[in-house]
C-alpha cells in the first residue's frame, strides 16, 4: 500500500482514487470508521464511544482509537486510569466494557499538555495503528480530533480509513467547519457514510421541543453536499452524566431512548459492512 504523503493540492490522485470501500491495512481489524467533524465540541467522542458500545451489543468485535492527541477523551469517558501493557515492541489495548481501547491519554498524566509539532503527532498515530495488538476486530472506531490537519491527512492517505461519519450540531458556526471537513474527505477520496445532527433539540419538563441550536442545518448540509442524512440525536442530561461517570449511556442504560438511536446506527453499519459478505 502506498504510504507516500500527498498534499491537499495534489488533486489528481484525489480525483482518480476510487470512492469505494477500501480494506484498511491495520493488522487485527476488518474495517476502520472515522468519527469526524472538523469542529470541536459537537459530541464526536460521545458518539464514537456509544456507537462502539452499540456495535458490541449487536455482537461485533470493536475497538476504539482515540486519535485526538491534544485532547484525549477516552480515559474519562471509559474511566480508564491504567497504562497499556507492552512487550517493548507492541502495545496491548486496554479492554473496557468489552471494547479494545487505545489513547495517548493512557500514556500521560491527565493534565499533561501535549506540546507537539506535526511530525510527533503523525508518529503517535502511526504507533497506535501499526504497533498496537488489535485482535480480531470487526470495526475500529476512530475518534478524530477537530480540524483538517496532520491527523486527518495521515488517516486518509497513509492508513486509508474505510469511511467517515460526520457529526455536527445544527448551528451555522459549527457547520462552517463541517463543510470544510466534508470537502477535505471528498478531495482525499474518503467515503462519507453520512451526517448526524447531534444536540438537535431537547424536550423540556413541559414536554415541548426546544431547538436551542437551530433547526435542520445538518440535514440541509447533507443535501447541499449530496450526502446521506443519518438522523438526529437530541440533548439529554443523562448522556452527559453517564459520560462524566465513565460509563456511556449505551452501557449504563441500553434501553434508554438515546441508546436506541445508537443501536439503529450500529445496525446500519453492521448491515452495510458485515452482512453484505
Secondary structure as UniProt FT lines:
FT   TURN            8..9
FT   HELIX           11..16
FT   TURN            27..28
FT   STRAND          29..36
FT   TURN            40..41
FT   HELIX           44..57
FT   TURN            58..59
FT   STRAND          62..66
FT   HELIX           74..77
FT   TURN            78..79
FT   STRAND          94..96
FT   TURN            97..98
FT   STRAND          99..103
FT   HELIX           104..106
FT   TURN            110..111
FT   HELIX           118..130
FT   STRAND          137..143
FT   HELIX           150..153
FT   HELIX           154..159
FT   STRAND          163..168
FT   HELIX           172..188
FT   STRAND          192..198
FT   STRAND          202..203
FT   TURN            205..206
FT   STRAND          209..210
FT   TURN            212..213
FT   HELIX           217..224
FT   TURN            225..226
FT   STRAND          229..233
FT   HELIX           237..244
FT   TURN            245..246
FT   HELIX           249..252
FT   TURN            254..255
FT   HELIX           257..273
FT   TURN            274..276
//
